[in-house]
Amino acid sequence: MNQTEKDFYDGEYMPQMNRIGKITGFAGVILCFCPALALAVVYGLLPQPAALVTAVVAGAASFGALWFVEPISYFPVLGTVGTYMAFLSGNISNMRVPCASVAQAAAGVEPGSPKASVIATLGMAVSIVMNISILTVGVILGSSVLSMLPAAVTEALSYLLPSLFGALLVQFAMKKIRLGVVVLLFGILIYLAINGGLFAWLPGASNYLPVLGCIFFSIAVAMLTVDKGKEGEKK
């Protein structure tokens, strides 16, 4: 990226994308509450305070860790603009991240760079259009089509998400093989430790600890190896 492109990216593109992302993000939050507001205003259906607090606490206990884990996990691949799009459109782990990473690999850009951010945005934009189109057809015909599939095929569909993550691991690990192997071994160890009850004192550790642990461990290892590589080049 030359200086002109960098000036345009930092001075015009990103400020405009941040403005649009914030507007659409807040609009999405407001629209999410519209059904509840309609029930309250039109039909007078209001939840009891105790039931509302219980639901909020239950939701936070179940998914609260993901509010921190997912942005940290996906941002290096999605970039700023891609993060806006992903969290507004959904299907992040099973569609947006794979589409963004495949688009970056096809374009041959360095992950985390401004060019990678733009490519990820384009790949996700296409995936959102295709997702909505296919989802519309699937909602209309999905149950009838699934009922015609053999049982072995419907059972295999439950392995789609692990397969996607496995493919992403291989794609990124091939660029940094040593780092990929080290993080994979660390992931196996922390998984065994959680199953062995080593982190039983942490509430809900199995929901967030493996992901957060692998993320920060891989960041630390990558930073150490990069620093050593730079020192070796200087020598």
PyMOL commands that set and color helices and strands:
alter all, ss='L'
color gray80, all
select helices_A, chain A and resi 3-42+49-63+66-89+92-107+114-148+151-173+177-195+205-234
alter helices_A, ss='H'
color red, helices_A
deselect
rebuild
show_as cartoon
